[in-house]
Amino acid sequence: GPAALAMLLSEQGLDLTPDQLVDEVYVPARKGSLRPEMRAAIRARGLVAYPLEGELKAVFGEIAAGRPVLVMQNLGLSWYPRWHYAVAVGYDLPAGEIVLRSGTIRRRVTELANFERTWARSGYWAQVAVPPHSIPATAEPLPWLEAVRELETTGRTAAARSGYRAATQRWPDESIAWMARGNAAYEA
């Protein structure tokens, strides 16, 4: 968890080591990092933790837009899980491969079919970390607003206002985006 998160955050210009993130995301009793802690660590840095739809096209869409994608896999079996976070950074559809940054391995080329199997065991969990003014390529209005709202509820109100403003620019006909933006402005 800490290593994958450090890789993901480095793409946003944050120079963190896995050791610096351990206290935030590693749960000793569980011998690993849980999803809520990973999302909270992203938000703590003023970034939006945007969950992707559980489809490869969403992962590929973000990678094609230049955004690495944090994914969770079960490298074990359903009855004996071995949870693992990795960062998807590339793909080659004709070759049927995806490129992951995994643990200490900077470039792990994995067969797409194998990746899909291990990713499916995690419930197709994937997310990106983006500045609030930079909406992901595959984002939809309601999930984006919900992710921005998480920033607001954790005291990152300026970042949330930026995310709401970006939503009204990207989806000008979405009344809920305007409501969220207006409510955040009123609170400020």
TAVENHU-V173727 format. One record per helix or strand. SS is the DSSP state (A for helix, B for strand). FROM is the first residue (numbers start at 1). TO is the last residue. If there is no record, write none. Layout:
# TAVENHU-V173727
ss: (SS:SS)
from: (FROM:FROM)
to: (TO:TO)
This chain:
# TAVENHU-V173727
ss: (A:A:B:A:B:A:B:A:B:B:B:B:A:B:A:A:A)
from: (2:18:26:28:32:35:47:56:69:83:97:105:112:126:141:157:175)
to: (10:25:27:30:33:43:51:64:74:92:102:111:120:131:153:170:187)
